[in-house]
């Protein structure tokens, strides 16, 4: 089995796709006005509009309701991501901080309120864990 993607349901696909394009530096691929993807090398972040929910099960997902999942991106320089998003993100949950497990991390909420963590391994153990 391969992990394929995480899908966010949103009331504003264009706004959320624009945010993730800026945050990741990856242009969204659009299938329809209700569905875009940020295709990173290891996984895909799918962004779908509320009109897609009934295709699966009516009422099964609602935008802006997540309070348990953190979307994470491994980046080369978390401090550069912080600089790029300063002025775009109204408030960072956590400024760049080196965590006890060896990653320097930046935690924020996307425009829909989903938690997003950008991190860079900085200790030898963390660097080894993510070496490709």
N, C-alpha and C positions, 0 to 999 in steps of 0.2 A: 504494500500500500504506500502511496505517496501523499504527503500533505499537499493539497492543491492551493487553497486560498482561505481567507477570512472575508466574509461579506458584511458590509455595514449597510443597513437600511436607513435612508435619509429622506427628509422632505425636500432637500435641495441638492441634487446630484452635482450640478455644476459648481456650486460653492464648495462642497466637500472635495470634489476632484481637484479643483484649483488649489485648495489648501495642501492636499497631499502631493500634488505636482511641485509646489514650492518647497515643501518640507523635505521631499526625497530627491528632487532634481530629475525625476522620471516623468516623462509625458504620459498622460492617460491615453489609453486606447478605448475608443468609444464604439460600442456595439449598437446602441440606440440612445435616445435622449434620456432614457431611464436606467442606463447601465454603462458604467465605465470601469476600467481596470488599471491599476498601477502594477505593472509586471516587473517585479524585481527578480534577480537571478535565482533566489532560493524559494520564493513564494509570491503569490499574487494577492493584492488587496483589491477586492471587488467592491464597488460602490453602486448600490441599486436604489431606485426610487420606490416610494410607497406603493405605486401602481403595480410593482412586481410581486408584492406579498400575496395577493389572491391566487397567483399562479401556483404557489406552494400550498398554502392553507390560509384562508381569510383570518385576519387578526393574529396570526402567529408571530409577527414581529412588528415593533413600533419604533420609530426613530427617537433618539435621545433618551432611551430607557436603560442603557447599559450602566451598571455600577459594579460589575464583577470581573470584567476582562480588561487586560492591558495589551494593547497592540505594540509590538516591539520591533525596532529597526536597529540592526547592527550597522554602525557608520564609522567611517575612517576618523572623523574628528567631531566629537559631540559639541565641543565649544564653537566650532564653525556653524553647526546647525543652530545653536543657541543664538549666535549673532545674526544669522539669516532670518530667524523667526522673531527676533526682538522687534516690536512694533507691529507685528502681525498677530501674535498671540497676546490677548489682553492680560493674562496673568499666568505665569508658570507655576505649576504645582510644586516643583522642586527645581532650583537652579542646578547647573552642572555640579555634581557631587560624586566623589569616589566612594563607591559602596564597599562594604566589608568583603564581598566576594570578588573584588578586583576590577569591576567595571566602573567607568566614569559615566554617569547617567543623567539625563535630562527628562523630567516628567512634566507633561502638559496635557491639556484637554484640547481636542480638535473642536471645530465649530459646532458640532453636535453634542459635545460634552463627553465623548469617549476618551478614556485615558490612553496616552501614547507615550512610550518610553523610547528615547534614542540613546544608544549606549556605545561606548568604545572600550574594549578591554585595555587595561593599562598595566596590570601586574603580569609577571611572567606566566603564572598559572592561568590567568584569564586569557592571555594572548594565545597560549598553547591550546586551550579549549576550543577557540574559534579559528585556529589556523586552518587554512584550506589548501 
